[in-house]
Amino acid sequence: MTRTSLTIFLAVSMAATVGCTSKNYVKQQTTPLINKTNELDDMTAKNSKDIKDVDARAQAGIQAVNAKTVDVEQKAQAAGQSAASAQQMADAANNRVGALTNTVANLDNYRPVAETSVKFGFNKDNLTTQAKDALDQLAGSISSTKGYIVALEGSTDSVGSAEYNYDLSQRRANAVIQYLASKYNVPAHKIYVIGLGKDKPLETNKTREGRADNRRVDVRLMTNTVGDTTQPMTTPTTTGQNNPSSM
């Protein structure tokens, strides 16, 4: 080997040695950075997951609070409606008392001419054939009675709430009014109506027969004309459904 060749060989060997040394150095320097970067990526991913979990729990909490708020608002609204309904019932009761007081005061100026009672089936407000016959008999005295009025008292048995029975007694009285108005042309201003509900039982409500007797409308033909007071009042008649098979 010549001196020139040896020089070239040594130069190449030194260059290779220097190249390997540089690569190792770079690797040694960059490896910790790469590892640190990977750790930061892992921490970032974990933090992102933790943030999502916290956000999910926060959203669930907000939804639960909203649901409870809606529930509280609904309960408050229901309570307000119940209070308003109770006030309406109290007002209606006061109105009935006032109307009854005025009616009784007016009736003090009248004397009875004829009267009858018609009965109804359980939870019914329609007139039976017997009830219509009794009303026909009473109405026969209307044409000969001056200054007359017709006083009605609708009643029920004790089954059901007080408010429902007031309405039912009023419907029963209205059935009588419609019959007298349509068949005998009795004007509305000649009729006094008192819906008593279950407040004025004729008989005890503890028996089936007693409850049947309490499902009635008492009808009185009355006059404020003095006239001949020697004419006896028509004998009261009780008719309608005799011992209806119901409560």
Summary of the structure (lengths in Angstrom):
residues: 247
radius of gyration: 48.9
end to end distance: 136.7
largest distance: 173.5
contacts: 655
relative contact order: 0.13
helix: 60%
strand: 14%
